[in-house]
Amino acid sequence: MKTSVAGIWAALAASACCIGPVLFSLIGAGTLSAAAVRLEPYRPWLLG
């Protein structure tokens, strides 16, 4: 029982280095698109 739980935790820890950056980039892309929608009315002023 202990070895299977330890194996699951080891697998999660090993995959965190690959899943973490993907998750953070998706959160960043969502935040960027939300900011772009919110700032759209000010686009002509910001371009100037």
mmCIF file of the N, C-alpha and C atoms, coordinates in Angstrom:
data_MODEL
# 
_entry.id   MODEL 
# 
loop_
_atom_site.group_PDB 
_atom_site.id 
_atom_site.type_symbol 
_atom_site.label_atom_id 
_atom_site.label_alt_id 
_atom_site.label_comp_id 
_atom_site.label_asym_id 
_atom_site.label_entity_id 
_atom_site.label_seq_id 
_atom_site.pdbx_PDB_ins_code 
_atom_site.Cartn_x 
_atom_site.Cartn_y 
_atom_site.Cartn_z 
_atom_site.occupancy 
_atom_site.B_iso_or_equiv 
_atom_site.pdbx_formal_charge 
_atom_site.auth_seq_id 
_atom_site.auth_comp_id 
_atom_site.auth_asym_id 
_atom_site.auth_atom_id 
_atom_site.pdbx_PDB_model_num 
ATOM 1   N N  . MET A 1 1  ? 0.827   -1.199 0.000   1.00 0.00 ? 1  MET A N  1 
ATOM 2   C CA . MET A 1 1  ? 0.000   0.000  0.000   1.00 0.00 ? 1  MET A CA 1 
ATOM 3   C C  . MET A 1 1  ? 0.865   1.254  0.000   1.00 0.00 ? 1  MET A C  1 
ATOM 4   N N  . LYS A 1 2  ? 1.881   1.277  0.860   1.00 0.00 ? 2  LYS A N  1 
ATOM 5   C CA . LYS A 1 2  ? 2.744   2.455  0.934   1.00 0.00 ? 2  LYS A CA 1 
ATOM 6   C C  . LYS A 1 2  ? 3.527   2.656  -0.358  1.00 0.00 ? 2  LYS A C  1 
ATOM 7   N N  . THR A 1 3  ? 3.933   1.558  -0.981  1.00 0.00 ? 3  THR A N  1 
ATOM 8   C CA . THR A 1 3  ? 4.722   1.696  -2.204  1.00 0.00 ? 3  THR A CA 1 
ATOM 9   C C  . THR A 1 3  ? 3.875   2.223  -3.356  1.00 0.00 ? 3  THR A C  1 
ATOM 10  N N  . SER A 1 4  ? 2.600   1.853  -3.413  1.00 0.00 ? 4  SER A N  1 
ATOM 11  C CA . SER A 1 4  ? 1.759   2.358  -4.497  1.00 0.00 ? 4  SER A CA 1 
ATOM 12  C C  . SER A 1 4  ? 1.462   3.849  -4.305  1.00 0.00 ? 4  SER A C  1 
ATOM 13  N N  . VAL A 1 5  ? 1.255   4.279  -3.084  1.00 0.00 ? 5  VAL A N  1 
ATOM 14  C CA . VAL A 1 5  ? 1.028   5.703  -2.817  1.00 0.00 ? 5  VAL A CA 1 
ATOM 15  C C  . VAL A 1 5  ? 2.295   6.494  -3.121  1.00 0.00 ? 5  VAL A C  1 
ATOM 16  N N  . ALA A 1 6  ? 3.428   5.955  -2.729  1.00 0.00 ? 6  ALA A N  1 
ATOM 17  C CA . ALA A 1 6  ? 4.699   6.619  -3.019  1.00 0.00 ? 6  ALA A CA 1 
ATOM 18  C C  . ALA A 1 6  ? 4.946   6.683  -4.518  1.00 0.00 ? 6  ALA A C  1 
ATOM 19  N N  . GLY A 1 7  ? 4.560   5.657  -5.232  1.00 0.00 ? 7  GLY A N  1 
ATOM 20  C CA . GLY A 1 7  ? 4.714   5.648  -6.688  1.00 0.00 ? 7  GLY A CA 1 
ATOM 21  C C  . GLY A 1 7  ? 3.837   6.695  -7.359  1.00 0.00 ? 7  GLY A C  1 
ATOM 22  N N  . ILE A 1 8  ? 2.625   6.855  -6.856  1.00 0.00 ? 8  ILE A N  1 
ATOM 23  C CA . ILE A 1 8  ? 1.725   7.868  -7.416  1.00 0.00 ? 8  ILE A CA 1 
ATOM 24  C C  . ILE A 1 8  ? 2.273   9.267  -7.161  1.00 0.00 ? 8  ILE A C  1 
ATOM 25  N N  . TRP A 1 9  ? 2.755   9.503  -5.953  1.00 0.00 ? 9  TRP A N  1 
ATOM 26  C CA . TRP A 1 9  ? 3.334   10.814 -5.634  1.00 0.00 ? 9  TRP A CA 1 
ATOM 27  C C  . TRP A 1 9  ? 4.586   11.077 -6.465  1.00 0.00 ? 9  TRP A C  1 
ATOM 28  N N  . ALA A 1 10 ? 5.391   10.060 -6.688  1.00 0.00 ? 10 ALA A N  1 
ATOM 29  C CA . ALA A 1 10 ? 6.594   10.220 -7.497  1.00 0.00 ? 10 ALA A CA 1 
ATOM 30  C C  . ALA A 1 10 ? 6.229   10.544 -8.947  1.00 0.00 ? 10 ALA A C  1 
ATOM 31  N N  . ALA A 1 11 ? 5.190   9.901  -9.462  1.00 0.00 ? 11 ALA A N  1 
ATOM 32  C CA . ALA A 1 11 ? 4.751   10.182 -10.832 1.00 0.00 ? 11 ALA A CA 1 
ATOM 33  C C  . ALA A 1 11 ? 4.208   11.597 -10.959 1.00 0.00 ? 11 ALA A C  1 
ATOM 34  N N  . LEU A 1 12 ? 3.451   12.052 -9.975  1.00 0.00 ? 12 LEU A N  1 
ATOM 35  C CA . LEU A 1 12 ? 2.939   13.421 -9.996  1.00 0.00 ? 12 LEU A CA 1 
ATOM 36  C C  . LEU A 1 12 ? 4.062   14.447 -9.910  1.00 0.00 ? 12 LEU A C  1 
ATOM 37  N N  . ALA A 1 13 ? 5.043   14.172 -9.068  1.00 0.00 ? 13 ALA A N  1 
ATOM 38  C CA . ALA A 1 13 ? 6.168   15.092 -8.925  1.00 0.00 ? 13 ALA A CA 1 
ATOM 39  C C  . ALA A 1 13 ? 7.000   15.135 -10.207 1.00 0.00 ? 13 ALA A C  1 
ATOM 40  N N  . ALA A 1 14 ? 7.164   14.005 -10.860 1.00 0.00 ? 14 ALA A N  1 
ATOM 41  C CA . ALA A 1 14 ? 7.951   13.965 -12.094 1.00 0.00 ? 14 ALA A CA 1 
ATOM 42  C C  . ALA A 1 14 ? 7.231   14.669 -13.234 1.00 0.00 ? 14 ALA A C  1 
ATOM 43  N N  . SER A 1 15 ? 5.915   14.600 -13.275 1.00 0.00 ? 15 SER A N  1 
ATOM 44  C CA . SER A 1 15 ? 5.184   15.245 -14.361 1.00 0.00 ? 15 SER A CA 1 
ATOM 45  C C  . SER A 1 15 ? 4.917   16.719 -14.092 1.00 0.00 ? 15 SER A C  1 
ATOM 46  N N  . ALA A 1 16 ? 5.172   17.186 -12.885 1.00 0.00 ? 16 ALA A N  1 
ATOM 47  C CA . ALA A 1 16 ? 4.932   18.594 -12.555 1.00 0.00 ? 16 ALA A CA 1 
ATOM 48  C C  . ALA A 1 16 ? 5.840   19.513 -13.360 1.00 0.00 ? 16 ALA A C  1 
ATOM 49  N N  . CYS A 1 17 ? 7.022   19.047 -13.712 1.00 0.00 ? 17 CYS A N  1 
ATOM 50  C CA . CYS A 1 17 ? 7.934   19.895 -14.478 1.00 0.00 ? 17 CYS A CA 1 
ATOM 51  C C  . CYS A 1 17 ? 7.425   20.090 -15.900 1.00 0.00 ? 17 CYS A C  1 
ATOM 52  N N  . CYS A 1 18 ? 6.573   19.218 -16.377 1.00 0.00 ? 18 CYS A N  1 
ATOM 53  C CA . CYS A 1 18 ? 6.035   19.349 -17.735 1.00 0.00 ? 18 CYS A CA 1 
ATOM 54  C C  . CYS A 1 18 ? 4.641   19.980 -17.739 1.00 0.00 ? 18 CYS A C  1 
ATOM 55  N N  . ILE A 1 19 ? 3.847   19.673 -16.745 1.00 0.00 ? 19 ILE A N  1 
ATOM 56  C CA . ILE A 1 19 ? 2.481   20.191 -16.696 1.00 0.00 ? 19 ILE A CA 1 
ATOM 57  C C  . ILE A 1 19 ? 2.458   21.626 -16.197 1.00 0.00 ? 19 ILE A C  1 
ATOM 58  N N  . GLY A 1 20 ? 3.329   21.965 -15.269 1.00 0.00 ? 20 GLY A N  1 
ATOM 59  C CA . GLY A 1 20 ? 3.359   23.303 -14.679 1.00 0.00 ? 20 GLY A CA 1 
ATOM 60  C C  . GLY A 1 20 ? 3.526   24.419 -15.696 1.00 0.00 ? 20 GLY A C  1 
ATOM 61  N N  . PRO A 1 21 ? 4.551   24.379 -16.551 1.00 0.00 ? 21 PRO A N  1 
ATOM 62  C CA . PRO A 1 21 ? 4.707   25.454 -17.531 1.00 0.00 ? 21 PRO A CA 1 
ATOM 63  C C  . PRO A 1 21 ? 3.543   25.558 -18.512 1.00 0.00 ? 21 PRO A C  1 
ATOM 64  N N  . VAL A 1 22 ? 2.979   24.428 -18.899 1.00 0.00 ? 22 VAL A N  1 
ATOM 65  C CA . VAL A 1 22 ? 1.827   24.468 -19.807 1.00 0.00 ? 22 VAL A CA 1 
ATOM 66  C C  . VAL A 1 22 ? 0.637   25.124 -19.119 1.00 0.00 ? 22 VAL A C  1 
ATOM 67  N N  . LEU A 1 23 ? 0.416   24.777 -17.878 1.00 0.00 ? 23 LEU A N  1 
ATOM 68  C CA . LEU A 1 23 ? -0.698  25.352 -17.128 1.00 0.00 ? 23 LEU A CA 1 
ATOM 69  C C  . LEU A 1 23 ? -0.514  26.856 -16.949 1.00 0.00 ? 23 LEU A C  1 
ATOM 70  N N  . PHE A 1 24 ? 0.691   27.283 -16.589 1.00 0.00 ? 24 PHE A N  1 
ATOM 71  C CA . PHE A 1 24 ? 0.944   28.710 -16.395 1.00 0.00 ? 24 PHE A CA 1 
ATOM 72  C C  . PHE A 1 24 ? 0.840   29.488 -17.701 1.00 0.00 ? 24 PHE A C  1 
ATOM 73  N N  . SER A 1 25 ? 1.243   28.887 -18.821 1.00 0.00 ? 25 SER A N  1 
ATOM 74  C CA . SER A 1 25 ? 1.120   29.592 -20.100 1.00 0.00 ? 25 SER A CA 1 
ATOM 75  C C  . SER A 1 25 ? -0.339  29.712 -20.516 1.00 0.00 ? 25 SER A C  1 
ATOM 76  N N  . LEU A 1 26 ? -1.163  28.715 -20.217 1.00 0.00 ? 26 LEU A N  1 
ATOM 77  C CA . LEU A 1 26 ? -2.583  28.820 -20.521 1.00 0.00 ? 26 LEU A CA 1 
ATOM 78  C C  . LEU A 1 26 ? -3.254  29.894 -19.673 1.00 0.00 ? 26 LEU A C  1 
ATOM 79  N N  . ILE A 1 27 ? -2.873  29.972 -18.410 1.00 0.00 ? 27 ILE A N  1 
ATOM 80  C CA . ILE A 1 27 ? -3.420  31.018 -17.536 1.00 0.00 ? 27 ILE A CA 1 
ATOM 81  C C  . ILE A 1 27 ? -2.985  32.387 -18.035 1.00 0.00 ? 27 ILE A C  1 
ATOM 82  N N  . GLY A 1 28 ? -1.735  32.500 -18.468 1.00 0.00 ? 28 GLY A N  1 
ATOM 83  C CA . GLY A 1 28 ? -1.231  33.760 -18.991 1.00 0.00 ? 28 GLY A CA 1 
ATOM 84  C C  . GLY A 1 28 ? -1.932  34.172 -20.271 1.00 0.00 ? 28 GLY A C  1 
ATOM 85  N N  . ALA A 1 29 ? -2.208  33.218 -21.164 1.00 0.00 ? 29 ALA A N  1 
ATOM 86  C CA . ALA A 1 29 ? -2.907  33.526 -22.410 1.00 0.00 ? 29 ALA A CA 1 
ATOM 87  C C  . ALA A 1 29 ? -4.335  33.965 -22.120 1.00 0.00 ? 29 ALA A C  1 
ATOM 88  N N  . GLY A 1 30 ? -4.974  33.347 -21.159 1.00 0.00 ? 30 GLY A N  1 
ATOM 89  C CA . GLY A 1 30 ? -6.329  33.753 -20.787 1.00 0.00 ? 30 GLY A CA 1 
ATOM 90  C C  . GLY A 1 30 ? -6.361  35.150 -20.193 1.00 0.00 ? 30 GLY A C  1 
ATOM 91  N N  . THR A 1 31 ? -5.372  35.455 -19.386 1.00 0.00 ? 31 THR A N  1 
ATOM 92  C CA . THR A 1 31 ? -5.287  36.782 -18.784 1.00 0.00 ? 31 THR A CA 1 
ATOM 93  C C  . THR A 1 31 ? -5.004  37.841 -19.844 1.00 0.00 ? 31 THR A C  1 
ATOM 94  N N  . LEU A 1 32 ? -4.148  37.509 -20.792 1.00 0.00 ? 32 LEU A N  1 
ATOM 95  C CA . LEU A 1 32 ? -3.821  38.441 -21.868 1.00 0.00 ? 32 LEU A CA 1 
ATOM 96  C C  . LEU A 1 32 ? -5.044  38.730 -22.728 1.00 0.00 ? 32 LEU A C  1 
ATOM 97  N N  . SER A 1 33 ? -5.821  37.715 -23.054 1.00 0.00 ? 33 SER A N  1 
ATOM 98  C CA . SER A 1 33 ? -7.011  37.940 -23.868 1.00 0.00 ? 33 SER A CA 1 
ATOM 99  C C  . SER A 1 33 ? -8.064  38.726 -23.097 1.00 0.00 ? 33 SER A C  1 
ATOM 100 N N  . ALA A 1 34 ? -8.185  38.493 -21.804 1.00 0.00 ? 34 ALA A N  1 
ATOM 101 C CA . ALA A 1 34 ? -9.137  39.261 -20.996 1.00 0.00 ? 34 ALA A CA 1 
ATOM 102 C C  . ALA A 1 34 ? -8.723  40.726 -20.927 1.00 0.00 ? 34 ALA A C  1 
ATOM 103 N N  . ALA A 1 35 ? -7.431  40.978 -20.811 1.00 0.00 ? 35 ALA A N  1 
ATOM 104 C CA . ALA A 1 35 ? -6.951  42.356 -20.785 1.00 0.00 ? 35 ALA A CA 1 
ATOM 105 C C  . ALA A 1 35 ? -7.157  43.026 -22.127 1.00 0.00 ? 35 ALA A C  1 
ATOM 106 N N  . ALA A 1 36 ? -6.971  42.280 -23.211 1.00 0.00 ? 36 ALA A N  1 
ATOM 107 C CA . ALA A 1 36 ? -7.157  42.847 -24.543 1.00 0.00 ? 36 ALA A CA 1 
ATOM 108 C C  . ALA A 1 36 ? -8.616  43.229 -24.772 1.00 0.00 ? 36 ALA A C  1 
ATOM 109 N N  . VAL A 1 37 ? -9.539  42.421 -24.307 1.00 0.00 ? 37 VAL A N  1 
ATOM 110 C CA . VAL A 1 37 ? -10.964 42.734 -24.463 1.00 0.00 ? 37 VAL A CA 1 
ATOM 111 C C  . VAL A 1 37 ? -11.334 43.950 -23.631 1.00 0.00 ? 37 VAL A C  1 
ATOM 112 N N  . ARG A 1 38 ? -10.793 44.020 -22.446 1.00 0.00 ? 38 ARG A N  1 
ATOM 113 C CA . ARG A 1 38 ? -11.134 45.134 -21.562 1.00 0.00 ? 38 ARG A CA 1 
ATOM 114 C C  . ARG A 1 38 ? -10.541 46.459 -22.043 1.00 0.00 ? 38 ARG A C  1 
ATOM 115 N N  . LEU A 1 39 ? -9.369  46.391 -22.668 1.00 0.00 ? 39 LEU A N  1 
ATOM 116 C CA . LEU A 1 39 ? -8.696  47.610 -23.116 1.00 0.00 ? 39 LEU A CA 1 
ATOM 117 C C  . LEU A 1 39 ? -9.041  47.999 -24.560 1.00 0.00 ? 39 LEU A C  1 
ATOM 118 N N  . GLU A 1 40 ? -9.908  47.257 -25.207 1.00 0.00 ? 40 GLU A N  1 
ATOM 119 C CA . GLU A 1 40 ? -10.250 47.538 -26.606 1.00 0.00 ? 40 GLU A CA 1 
ATOM 120 C C  . GLU A 1 40 ? -10.801 48.945 -26.823 1.00 0.00 ? 40 GLU A C  1 
ATOM 121 N N  . PRO A 1 41 ? -11.653 49.490 -25.956 1.00 0.00 ? 41 PRO A N  1 
ATOM 122 C CA . PRO A 1 41 ? -12.145 50.856 -26.199 1.00 0.00 ? 41 PRO A CA 1 
ATOM 123 C C  . PRO A 1 41 ? -11.029 51.909 -26.182 1.00 0.00 ? 41 PRO A C  1 
ATOM 124 N N  . TYR A 1 42 ? -9.933  51.630 -25.506 1.00 0.00 ? 42 TYR A N  1 
ATOM 125 C CA . TYR A 1 42 ? -8.836  52.594 -25.394 1.00 0.00 ? 42 TYR A CA 1 
ATOM 126 C C  . TYR A 1 42 ? -7.759  52.393 -26.462 1.00 0.00 ? 42 TYR A C  1 
ATOM 127 N N  . ARG A 1 43 ? -7.998  51.514 -27.415 1.00 0.00 ? 43 ARG A N  1 
ATOM 128 C CA . ARG A 1 43 ? -6.978  51.168 -28.400 1.00 0.00 ? 43 ARG A CA 1 
ATOM 129 C C  . ARG A 1 43 ? -6.489  52.383 -29.187 1.00 0.00 ? 43 ARG A C  1 
ATOM 130 N N  . PRO A 1 44 ? -7.364  53.254 -29.710 1.00 0.00 ? 44 PRO A N  1 
ATOM 131 C CA . PRO A 1 44 ? -6.831  54.389 -30.456 1.00 0.00 ? 44 PRO A CA 1 
ATOM 132 C C  . PRO A 1 44 ? -5.937  55.300 -29.605 1.00 0.00 ? 44 PRO A C  1 
ATOM 133 N N  . TRP A 1 45 ? -6.291  55.467 -28.357 1.00 0.00 ? 45 TRP A N  1 
ATOM 134 C CA . TRP A 1 45 ? -5.468  56.304 -27.481 1.00 0.00 ? 45 TRP A CA 1 
ATOM 135 C C  . TRP A 1 45 ? -4.126  55.661 -27.175 1.00 0.00 ? 45 TRP A C  1 
ATOM 136 N N  . LEU A 1 46 ? -4.138  54.337 -26.992 1.00 0.00 ? 46 LEU A N  1 
ATOM 137 C CA . LEU A 1 46 ? -2.899  53.641 -26.670 1.00 0.00 ? 46 LEU A CA 1 
ATOM 138 C C  . LEU A 1 46 ? -1.971  53.543 -27.879 1.00 0.00 ? 46 LEU A C  1 
ATOM 139 N N  . LEU A 1 47 ? -2.540  53.463 -29.079 1.00 0.00 ? 47 LEU A N  1 
ATOM 140 C CA . LEU A 1 47 ? -1.710  53.422 -30.269 1.00 0.00 ? 47 LEU A CA 1 
ATOM 141 C C  . LEU A 1 47 ? -1.012  54.762 -30.521 1.00 0.00 ? 47 LEU A C  1 
ATOM 142 N N  . GLY A 1 48 ? -1.677  55.829 -30.113 1.00 0.00 ? 48 GLY A N  1 
ATOM 143 C CA . GLY A 1 48 ? -1.091  57.167 -30.313 1.00 0.00 ? 48 GLY A CA 1 
ATOM 144 C C  . GLY A 1 48 ? 0.046   57.370 -29.382 1.00 0.00 ? 48 GLY A C  1 
# 
